[in-house]
Amino acid sequence: MAQEKNGTGLSDERLRVARDAPGFMPLDEAHALYAAAAACLSADDAVGVGVEIGTYCGKSTVFLGAAAQEHDALVVTVDHHRGSEEHQPGWEYHDAGLVDPHSGLLDTAARLRRTLFDADLEQTVLALVAPSTAAARVWGREVDFVFIDGGHSLEAAQNDYDGWARWVRRGGALLIHDVFPDPADGGRPPYEIYRRALESGRFTESAAHGSLRVLTRSG
Ligand SMILES: C[S@@+](CC[C@H](N)C(=O)[O-])C[C@H]1O[C@@H](n2cnc3c(N)ncnc32)[C@H](O)[C@@H]1O
């Protein structure tokens, strides 16, 4: 794949793949995500692994994977691939084209594989198909960043924070998507865990881009 850069950090081809993938990350926020991940992975004390919670079809994953590949690192992306509440039939973000005829359930795993193949990231991104709480039970190592973009119910968001924020190494980043301080702009759970992280005294806010927050682990 041609790796020609376009000033955004991604090759033109990878940018096209990310644009084509169904998903929920505006591209300006995705570029900020790429920059934050790259900064963590290029640090002198980087451990070479980042985690994403909430893959869907891999749109954000392309940006994280591109940053990882440049630093010879890996990204583990966790999703049960059955969709969140808002992706289910009858809900606003349901995509009938992503229903598996065998199970009759939403299944975004095949579309993710297509994204990773097209983006030439199969050696860099490890897809962990599991509920995030189950994946957290077997996790056991520090990482350079955790990006939380999973279920947006209060329980799901709190579980993601409880299960994963602890693994961010000192100096690494907790990245949270869909943080809306004004409830008129969107749901509260990602904002609630953002507040929890700040109030824990272990994270300080280092950047904000749209609804993306970059929190650096300080303690
Ligand atoms: C907002 S989408 C992720 C969007 C993606 N980051 C993008 O850039 O398009 C949320 C994802 O979280 C997943 N999810 C929701 N609850 C989950 C849970 N408890 N465990 C694992 N994945 C979950 C859903 O299946 C869905 O794919």
The ligand as a MOL file (V3000), in Angstrom:
LIG
                    3D

  0  0  0     0  0            999 V3000
M  V30 BEGIN CTAB
M  V30 COUNTS 27 29 0 0 0
M  V30 BEGIN ATOM
M  V30 1 C -19.8490 4.1670 19.5170 0
M  V30 2 S -19.4910 2.5540 18.9390 0 CHG=1
M  V30 3 C -17.7430 2.6520 18.6450 0
M  V30 4 C -17.4140 3.5520 17.4840 0
M  V30 5 C -16.0190 3.3970 16.9260 0
M  V30 6 N -14.9940 3.7340 17.9040 0
M  V30 7 C -15.8810 4.2600 15.6680 0
M  V30 8 O -14.8900 4.9790 15.5290 0
M  V30 9 O -16.7410 4.1880 14.8120 0 CHG=-1
M  V30 10 C -19.5840 1.6220 20.4210 0
M  V30 11 C -19.1860 0.1640 20.2940 0
M  V30 12 O -19.0830 -0.3600 21.6120 0
M  V30 13 C -19.4990 -1.7110 21.5970 0
M  V30 14 N -19.9250 -2.0690 22.9390 0
M  V30 15 C -20.9650 -1.5660 23.6450 0
M  V30 16 N -21.0190 -2.1260 24.8630 0
M  V30 17 C -19.9980 -3.0090 24.9230 0
M  V30 18 C -19.5380 -3.9130 25.9230 0
M  V30 19 N -20.1300 -4.0010 27.1090 0
M  V30 20 N -18.4840 -4.6840 25.6470 0
M  V30 21 C -17.8780 -4.6240 24.4310 0
M  V30 22 N -18.2460 -3.7750 23.4540 0
M  V30 23 C -19.3070 -2.9840 23.6900 0
M  V30 24 C -20.5990 -1.7820 20.5840 0
M  V30 25 O -20.7160 -3.0990 20.0740 0
M  V30 26 C -20.1480 -0.7330 19.5440 0
M  V30 27 O -19.5140 -1.3440 18.4560 0
M  V30 END ATOM
M  V30 BEGIN BOND
M  V30 1 1 1 2
M  V30 2 1 2 3
M  V30 3 1 2 10
M  V30 4 1 3 4
M  V30 5 1 4 5
M  V30 6 1 5 6
M  V30 7 1 5 7
M  V30 8 2 7 8
M  V30 9 1 7 9
M  V30 10 1 10 11
M  V30 11 1 11 12
M  V30 12 1 11 26
M  V30 13 1 12 13
M  V30 14 1 13 14
M  V30 15 1 13 24
M  V30 16 1 14 15
M  V30 17 1 14 23
M  V30 18 2 15 16
M  V30 19 1 16 17
M  V30 20 1 17 18
M  V30 21 2 17 23
M  V30 22 1 18 19
M  V30 23 2 18 20
M  V30 24 1 20 21
M  V30 25 2 21 22
M  V30 26 1 22 23
M  V30 27 1 24 25
M  V30 28 1 24 26
M  V30 29 1 26 27
M  V30 END BOND
M  V30 END CTAB
M  END
